Amino acid sequence: MKKIFFIIVCLVITLSLNAQNDSIYRDISLLKKNIIKIKPTSFVYGYTQITYERSLSPRRSIEANVSLIGLGDDSYNRDPMGFALRGGYKFYFGSRKIKRSFMKGLYLMPEIAFCMYDKNVPIKKDWDLDIFRGIIKKTTPVILDEEGEVDYERLRKYYIAIIGNVGYQWNIYRFVIEYNIGIGLGYYNKTRNHTGFFNVNEDDEHHFGFNGGNDGRYYAVFNANLKIGYMF
């Protein structure tokens, strides 16, 4: 009789513990479904990027971010002004036993990006000698001030790109750390045309958001992002 009683007590305790664990993992209504993130390094490159992520279901979420170009350190002295928009769909992998949110762990994210901005670009002479590219000829029009002399011309840039990202997201209580890298295909409009000795088409090379080509046609792009955020 005592053995039977002991077995029943152990069984009740085991079921009780499992029920508590299940309540943690299965009560999806208690999980956090929203994250606001910033990219700290964006300030260094002349823009501010803010990201919002929303959980749609276990292991699926959407992410969108906006970049305010010009709100940051203008280290290139270009006085940029504009915006960038990016959006993607995340596929998370790993264990389903998540206590605070499903938005953590390894993920894949296809993403589309669009950007448009104006900035100053240094003016070159009609003919210039470049030690690496040979003789450079300027063929784009120059905007002059009232005195007829300027060091920069104001140009409008835009790009569009499709990027495949792989990354990892950590949840530390309600705080979030995310890192990802991605490669893709993009198009960047050509606003300057310099024909060099080696038939090189040169445009201004500084982008906001990723690295890529600069000759006004389709090209491969690369990006890397470190973000920090808060879950709610």
Long-range contacts (C-beta under 8 A, 24 or more apart in sequence): 24-99, 25-96, 25-97, 25-98, 25-99, 28-58, 31-55, 31-98, 31-100, 31-101, 31-102, 32-100, 32-101, 32-103, 32-174, 32-231, 32-232, 33-101, 33-103, 34-231, 34-232, 35-101, 35-103, 35-176, 35-229, 35-230, 35-231, 35-232, 36-229, 36-230, 36-232, 37-65, 37-176, 37-178, 37-227, 37-228, 37-229, 37-230, 38-227, 38-228, 38-229, 39-225, 39-226, 39-227, 40-226, 40-227, 40-228, 41-226, 42-67, 42-72, 43-72, 43-73, 44-72, 44-73, 44-75, 45-72, 45-73, 45-75, 45-208, 46-70, 46-72, 46-73, 46-74, 46-75, 46-76, 46-78, 46-80, 46-208, 47-71, 47-72, 47-80, 47-84, 47-208, 47-209, 48-72, 49-84, 49-209, 51-227, 51-229, 53-90, 53-103, 53-229, 55-101, 55-102, 55-103, 57-102, 58-96, 58-102, 59-91, 59-92, 59-93, 59-96, 59-102, 60-89, 60-90, 60-91, 60-92, 61-89, 61-90, 61-92, 61-102, 61-103, 62-87, 62-88, 62-89, 62-90, 63-87, 63-88, 63-89, 63-90, 63-109, 63-111, 64-88, 67-115, 67-208, 67-209, 69-115, 69-117, 69-208, 70-117, 76-206, 77-120, 78-119, 78-120, 78-121, 78-152, 78-206, 79-119, 79-120, 80-117, 80-118, 80-119, 80-208, 81-117, 81-118, 81-119, 82-115, 82-116, 82-117, 82-118, 82-119, 82-157, 82-208, 83-115, 83-116, 83-117, 84-113, 84-114, 84-115, 84-116, 84-117, 84-208, 84-209, 85-113, 85-114, 85-115, 86-111, 86-112, 86-113, 86-114, 86-209, 87-111, 87-112, 88-112, 88-165, 100-171, 100-173, 100-174, 100-231, 101-171, 101-231, 103-169, 103-171, 103-176, 103-231, 104-169, 104-170, 104-171, 105-168, 105-169, 106-166, 106-167, 106-168, 107-166, 107-167, 107-168, 107-169, 107-180, 108-164, 108-165, 108-166, 109-164, 109-165, 109-166, 109-167, 109-180, 109-182, 110-162, 110-163, 110-164, 110-165, 111-162, 111-163, 111-164, 111-165, 111-182, 111-184, 112-160, 112-161, 112-162, 112-163, 113-159, 113-160, 113-161, 113-162, 113-163, 113-186, 113-209, 113-210, 114-158, 114-159, 114-160, 115-157, 115-158, 115-159, 115-160, 115-208, 115-209, 116-156, 116-157, 116-158, 117-156, 117-157, 117-158, 117-208, 118-154, 118-155, 118-156, 118-157, 119-154, 119-155, 119-157, 119-204, 120-152, 120-153, 120-154, 120-155, 121-152, 121-153, 121-154, 121-155, 121-191, 121-192, 121-204, 122-151, 122-152, 123-150, 123-151, 123-152, 123-153, 124-194, 130-196, 133-194, 133-196, 133-197, 133-198, 133-200, 133-202, 134-196, 134-197, 134-198, 135-196, 135-197, 136-194, 136-195, 136-196, 136-202, 137-194, 137-195, 138-192, 138-194, 139-193, 139-194, 139-195, 140-191, 140-192, 140-193, 155-191, 155-192, 155-204, 156-191, 157-188, 157-189, 157-191, 157-204, 158-188, 158-189, 159-186, 159-187, 159-188, 159-189, 159-207, 159-212, 160-186, 160-187, 161-185, 161-186, 161-187, 161-210, 161-212, 161-221, 162-186, 163-210, 163-221, 163-223, 165-223, 167-225, 171-231, 174-230, 174-231, 174-232, 175-228, 175-229, 175-230, 175-231, 176-227, 176-228, 176-229, 176-230, 176-231, 177-226, 177-227, 177-228, 177-229, 178-225, 178-226, 178-227, 178-228, 178-229, 179-224, 179-225, 179-226, 179-227, 180-224, 180-225, 181-222, 181-223, 181-224, 181-225, 182-210, 182-222, 182-223, 182-224, 183-220, 183-221, 183-222, 184-220, 184-221, 185-218, 185-219, 185-220, 185-221, 186-210, 186-212, 186-213, 186-218, 186-219, 186-220, 186-221, 187-217, 187-218, 187-219, 188-212, 188-213, 188-214, 188-216, 188-217, 188-219, 189-216, 190-214, 190-215, 190-216, 190-217, 191-216
